[in-house]
Amino acid sequence: MSRRICIFFSFVLTLLLFISCGTPVIIDFTDAIVGPGTGTLNDTEISADFSIDENEFVGVSKNDLDAASPALLLLYNISDTYSVRSSSFISKFASEVKGSNFFGYPISNIGDGICEINVSSSNSSLSGTYKLFPALISNNTNIQDPTYTFSRSDGVLDFFSSKDPYTFTITAEPDTDDANKYNLTLNIKDTGGNNITEQKISRVGLNDFFTFLGSDNSLNNDDYSIYRTNESLLDGISINFYMAINLRGDFSNIFWSKLYYIGSIQL
């Protein structure tokens, strides 16, 4: 219901902009997004390169962008194997967030997931609803419009570096005190190999990643919900990561890039 309300109000806002301001100014930033080049390095490490090329802006400059724009949104999904249904999530994101004709939708609360797909399987334990969730960093539980995971106003990334893309690396290591727990870390470097930031990645609610549900009630969130009926399925689960870029400013549309699948880590 909240998704429908968000879409409705976005439509109304767009209509009002058209009526009050005349012809809307629509900006397409697709060609300005460089990457992400992706790759799964091994079962416990993935890497992606990314930057924004200001030279590809048409009709605007970075001075026309809002202070928090561009913003990067990092998402994850938990699945049973490497066959991660990425095309289904990419399609859902395109219709429910990216929108048509470059008119995207703001995301005000993604704690319950922003995209979901229903899966039917001959194995009834695998049938159900799979969702995309925000990957939380540091103590940030307030992933929402317009700042998301990283934004220009954070001062962490300058984003505009067509010759020197950032390298995002996500690594998983077993916890030394709990064999069923994994610690995930996001490391960002520039082309020279200099560390920009290193952050712990957490699930919704700032919870950790585990290989099975166990008896801990904190694990019974929607991101693990597909496995509640059969804990044995959690042997060798995968954490699948996605990325999208948001830009807005002195123009009529909220622009979202496509959703990029950047790789999987197997626990």
N, C-alpha and C positions, 0 to 999 in steps of 0.2 A: 504494500500500500504506500509506504514512504517513497519508494522509487517512482510510483505513478504521480504522486503529489509533486515530487521534485521536477519531473518531466513537464507536468502541467504548468507549474510556475515558471519554468524556463521558457516555455512556449509563450506564456503571457508577457514575460519580460521582453522577449524578442519582438513580439508584436508591438508593444509600447514603444520600444526603441525605433521601430520602423515608422510608426505613426508620428512620433514626436521629433524625430531627427531626419526624416526624409529617407533618402536612399542609404541603406546600411553600408558600412565599410567592412568588407569581409577580407581577412588576411589568412592566407594559406602558408604555413611554415614548414610544410612537409620536406621541401628540398634543403632546408637549413639544418635538419637534424642529421648529424653524421654518426652512423652506427645505429644501434650498438652492434659491433662485431662480437660474436659470441663463441663459446666453446666450453664443453665440459672437460676439464683437465684430467680429472680422475673421479672416482666415486665420491670423494669428499671435498672437491674444490672446483669452482667454476669462475670464469672471468669474462668481462665484457668491456669493450672500449666505447666511449661516448663523448661527443661534444656538440656544440651548436655553432654553425658557420654564419656569422652576421652578414657576410658578403652575399648570401643567398636570400636575404630579406628583400621583399618586394613591396614598396609602398610605405614601409615603416623602417625605423632604426631601433636599436635597443633602448634609446632614450624615450621611445613611445611606450615601452612596457611598464607595467606596474612594478613597484618596488620588490614584490615577492615573486616576480616572474622573470625567468622560467622557474618552474618547480618540477621536481622529479618525484614520481610515485613508485615505490618498490613494493611488489605484491608477492604472495606465495600461495601455493596450494599443496595439500598433502594427498598423495596418491599411493597406490599399491605397487606400481611398477614404473619403469621409464616411459611406458606408452601413456603420456600424460594428457592426452586430449587437449593439447594446446590450441589446435585450430578452433575448437568449440569455444574456448574462453576468448580467443582473439575475436571471433565473430560476435560473441555476446558483448564484449567491451565496445566494439565498433557501433553496435546498435543502441546500447543503453548508456554509454558514457561519451564516446567520441562524437556520436550524432552524425547527421547528414549535412552536406554542404558546408562543412567546417564549423557548424554550430554545435559545440559540445555542451555538456551539462556540468554544473558545479557539483562537487561531492562534499556534503556537509558532515556525514557520519558514516564511516565504513567499518565500524567495529563489528558489525554483523555480516560482513562480506559485501562486495559490490557487484559481483557477477556470480551467477550460479547456473549449473547445467544438471539436468536429470539424466541418469545413466541407467539403462536396462541391461542386465547381464544374465547369461545362463547360470552363473553362480549368484544366487540370490543375495549372498552376503556382500557382493560388490555393487549391487544395485542401490541407487539412492541419489542424493543431491550432493554435488561437489561445489565448493565455493572458493573464490579468491579473497584473500584477507591482506590487510596491510602488514608488512614486516616492520616491526617497531624497532627503533634504535634508541640507545641511551635510556632515559626515563620518559621519553615522549610517548604518551598514550593519546595525545590529542591530534591524530593524523586527520586533517580535514582541510577543506577549501579555505584559503588558497595556498597554504604553505606546504602541505603534504610532507614527504619524507625529508627532502632537502629543497630549499628555495634560495634564490639569489640573495634575499634579505638575511639569510643565515650567515653569510660571509664565508661559508665553507668552500663553495664552488663558484667560480666566476662564469662558468658555462660557456663563455664565448672564446673558444680556443680551437679553431678549425685545423691548425697545424699541430696542435699538441693535445690530443684527446686524453681524457682521464681514463684510467684503468680501474674498474671495479672488480675486486676479487672477494668471493664469499668462500669461507673455509669452515669445515665442521671438524671438531675434535671431541673424542669421548671424554666425558667428565672423569677426573681422577678418583672421585669419591662415589660415583654412581654409574655403574656399567650400562644402565639403561638410559642415561641422559647424555645429550650432545650439546656442546657449546658452539654456537655459530657466530662468526665474526665477519664484518664487512670492512675491508681495507680499500682505501682510494688513494691512488698514486698519480702523479703527473708523468709525462713522457720521460722525464729524467730519472724516474724511479724514486722521487721524493715523496714521502708520506704526506698526504693532505689531511686524512683523518682515519681513525680506526674505531669502530663502534661494535658493541655486542648487538646481535640481532635476536629479538624475542618474538614470541607469538602474541596473539591478541591477549590482552590482560597482563602483558609483560611476563607471560609464562614461558618456561623452557621447552625445548624439543625433546621428546622421549620416543623410544622405540616401541613402547606399548602403553596401554592405558593404565593398567594396574588399578589400585584402589584409590588413588589420589583424585579427589573430586575436582581439583583445579584443572585436570586434563580433559574433563568432559565438556569442552567447548565445541562450538560448531565446526571448528577446523578439523577436529578428530571425529566428528559425529558419524561419519560413514563406517567407522570401525567399532562402534559401541557394541554391536551385536556379536562380534567375533574377534576377540583380541588376538587370536593366533595369526590373523592376517597381517599384523603389524611387524612381522619379521621382514626386514629389508624394505621398509617404506621409503618413499622418495619425497623430498621437499623440492618443489618445482618453483622457480623464481621467474618473475615477469617485471617489466619496467614500462612506464609511460611518461611522457613529457607534457606539461601544461603550460600554455602561454596566454596571456591576456594583457590588455592595455587600452590605449586610446583608439580603439576600433570596436566594432559592434559584436564580434563573436568571441566566445571562449574556445580556444583551440586546444584540442588534444591530439597528440600523435597516435599512431596505431599502438596497440599493445604488443610489446616485444617479449617473446619467450627467450630467456637468457641462459637457461640450463637447469640441471637437476643435481641434487646431492642425495646420495643414498645413505640412510642410517642403518 
